[in-house]
Each structure stands twice: as structure tokens, then as C-alpha cells.
Amino acid sequence: MSSLPNDAAAAALLDRMFEAEFGFMSSPDDGLDQLAEIFHVDCRIYEPASLPYAGVWHGLAGVAKLIRSMGQAWSDMAIEKRTATLSGDMLYMRCNLSLTARETGVTLTQPFAEVLRLADDRVIEGTPFYFDTCALTAALAVKGL
């Protein structure tokens, strides 16, 4: 990893990751180049079973499909009050996540955490922890949560 202090190195990596994710989500281009800069070719992302984009997403193509699926579900996503630190090859992040459901217009803000494992300065494993997946699913399904 970098010679930056743990929190600064974690912040820099997360900045790159969210820039790549949000950039890919808003781009009509299906090229994986921007994702390859931050996600390892053999990465795995584990999304909770209760969400519409549930499952294990493997490789750059899997991450691309996950990001596209999230973009179909949510019209707006924002990360606020983010804190993070590195410990060896593990990055721990906590923030407030704001999401607006594309079909219903319902906006939710809730705590969110993610544990990322790194290899070769890239994310090789990601496990997100949403505060309330039932609220997220409901926001996607019904107006006026």
C-alpha cells in the first residue's frame, strides 16, 4: 500500500473507488478500464440476500453488472461523514449513505459500513453492511415509505 498514514491512505483509496463506481454508473460506456484501476481482476463483492442486487459479484464484469444494477435501482447516491482506516490489507469504512429510489422517489439516509480486503493496491473483496435492508427494499417498491 502507500506510505501515507492509515487513515489518509484509506481515504485516498476510497476516493478512487467511489470516483470509479459513480463514474461508471453515470457513463454509457461499458468499458472496464476505470473499474480495473481500483478493483482487482479476481475481486468478489458480497451483497445481502435481501436486496434486489443480491449475491456474489465476481471479477470486473461482475462488479460492472452490480454497479449497473444499483444504478437501475437508485437515481441518486451520496456518501457523507465518511471515516476509514487501514489495518494490513483490510480497509474499514463507515459513513452515512443517502439513496433515492429511481421508481418511487423515496430518499433514505442510514448508516453504512464496508470491509474491503486489498491486493496489489486494489479491492479484491468487499462486504457492505447496510443498516436496514428492509427499508431499502421498501423504498424501491412502494411510494411514501
C-alpha positions as MATLAB code, in Angstrom:
seq = 'MSSLPNDAAAAALLDRMFEAEFGFMSSPDDGLDQLAEIFHVDCRIYEPASLPYAGVWHGLAGVAKLIRSMGQAWSDMAIEKRTATLSGDMLYMRCNLSLTARETGVTLTQPFAEVLRLADDRVIEGTPFYFDTCALTAALAVKGL';
ca = [
       0.000    0.000    0.000;
       1.052    3.622    0.276;
       3.393    5.345    2.704;
       0.546    7.622    3.835;
      -0.777    7.254    7.390;
      -3.516    4.583    7.580;
      -6.497    6.963    7.620;
      -5.136    9.093    4.754;
      -4.286    6.015    2.659;
      -7.762    4.593    3.312;
      -9.372    7.899    2.314;
      -7.331    8.083   -0.886;
      -8.273    4.545   -1.890;
     -11.962    5.150   -1.137;
     -11.884    8.382   -3.155;
     -10.561    6.385   -6.124;
     -13.131    3.615   -5.598;
     -16.167    5.887   -5.353;
     -14.953    8.004   -8.280;
     -14.659    4.849  -10.403;
     -18.035    3.466   -9.256;
     -20.017    6.681   -9.661;
     -18.224    7.482  -12.926;
     -19.038    4.040  -14.325;
     -22.646    4.267  -13.098;
     -23.239    7.557  -14.897;
     -21.355    6.619  -18.061;
     -22.982    4.945  -21.054;
     -19.599    3.334  -21.775;
     -19.336   -0.314  -20.731;
     -15.528   -0.257  -20.744;
     -13.998   -1.758  -17.638;
     -10.827    0.358  -17.668;
     -11.904    2.734  -14.894;
     -13.037   -0.190  -12.722;
      -9.752   -2.059  -13.346;
      -7.870    0.847  -11.782;
      -9.392    0.115   -8.364;
     -10.905   -3.399   -8.497;
      -8.692   -6.474   -8.742;
      -9.427   -8.711  -11.735;
     -10.448  -11.515   -9.306;
     -12.497   -9.351   -6.912;
     -15.640  -10.550   -5.192;
     -18.337   -8.266   -3.789;
     -20.890   -9.801   -1.414;
     -24.288   -8.050   -1.441;
     -27.010   -9.018    1.109;
     -29.631  -11.576    0.057;
     -32.490   -9.187    0.871;
     -31.550   -6.612   -1.790;
     -32.575   -6.777   -5.453;
     -28.902   -6.933   -6.488;
     -28.083   -9.715   -4.016;
     -25.326  -12.224   -4.403;
     -21.631  -12.611   -5.011;
     -20.376  -10.454   -7.873;
     -17.125  -11.819   -9.259;
     -14.471  -10.176  -11.416;
     -14.548   -6.854  -13.232;
     -17.556   -7.897  -15.332;
     -19.411   -8.841  -12.140;
     -18.606   -5.515  -10.489;
     -19.790   -3.730  -13.650;
     -23.114   -5.634  -13.566;
     -23.522   -4.837   -9.858;
     -22.906   -1.130  -10.420;
     -25.351   -1.084  -13.354;
     -27.957   -2.893  -11.211;
     -27.515   -0.379   -8.409;
     -27.811    2.443  -10.948;
     -31.114    0.992  -12.164;
     -32.427    0.869   -8.588;
     -31.135    4.229   -7.299;
     -31.222    7.585   -9.087;
     -29.006    9.331   -6.579;
     -26.402    8.085   -4.130;
     -24.262   10.087   -1.722;
     -21.657    9.240    0.901;
     -21.481   11.587    3.900;
     -19.457   11.729    7.127;
     -17.067    9.034    5.949;
     -14.365    7.656    8.203;
     -11.955    4.875    7.321;
      -8.763    3.191    8.341;
      -6.386    0.552    7.048;
      -5.058   -2.381    9.013;
      -2.720   -4.531    6.943;
      -4.619   -5.500    3.801;
      -8.021   -4.629    5.331;
      -9.837   -1.314    4.928;
     -12.716   -0.485    7.273;
     -15.134    2.283    6.278;
     -18.172    3.836    7.979;
     -20.412    6.586    6.621;
     -23.963    7.785    6.168;
     -25.378    6.575    2.867;
     -28.141    8.531    1.135;
     -30.072    6.832   -1.649;
     -33.045    7.875   -3.776;
     -35.116    5.093   -5.308;
     -35.392    5.626   -9.054;
     -39.023    4.423   -9.421;
     -40.587    5.679   -6.190;
     -38.562    8.825   -5.490;
     -38.171    7.790   -1.839;
     -34.906    9.018   -0.283;
     -33.293    7.265    2.655;
     -30.236    8.115    4.717;
     -28.806    5.479    7.011;
     -25.526    4.299    8.498;
     -23.425    2.121    6.223;
     -20.177    0.234    6.732;
     -17.952   -1.747    4.419;
     -14.993   -4.039    4.888;
     -12.624   -4.226    1.939;
      -9.688   -6.579    1.502;
      -6.912   -5.320   -0.757;
      -4.396   -6.992   -3.043;
      -1.977   -5.163   -5.320;
      -3.439   -1.802   -4.183;
      -6.888   -2.854   -5.476;
     -10.095   -4.144   -3.907;
     -10.163   -7.932   -4.097;
     -13.053   -8.462   -1.681;
     -15.849   -6.203   -0.490;
     -18.522   -6.814    2.109;
     -21.056   -3.998    2.605;
     -23.175   -3.707    5.755;
     -26.400   -1.722    5.308;
     -28.171   -0.532    8.462;
     -31.670   -1.524    7.287;
     -32.038   -3.581    4.119;
     -35.806   -3.871    4.713;
     -36.118   -0.067    4.455;
     -34.026   -0.073    1.282;
     -36.179   -2.773   -0.318;
     -39.376   -0.997    0.730;
     -38.129    2.298   -0.728;
     -37.607    0.564   -4.056;
     -41.079   -0.997   -4.008;
     -43.623    1.479   -2.636;
     -44.205    5.207   -2.729;
     -44.274    7.138    0.540;
     -42.313    4.763    2.780;
];
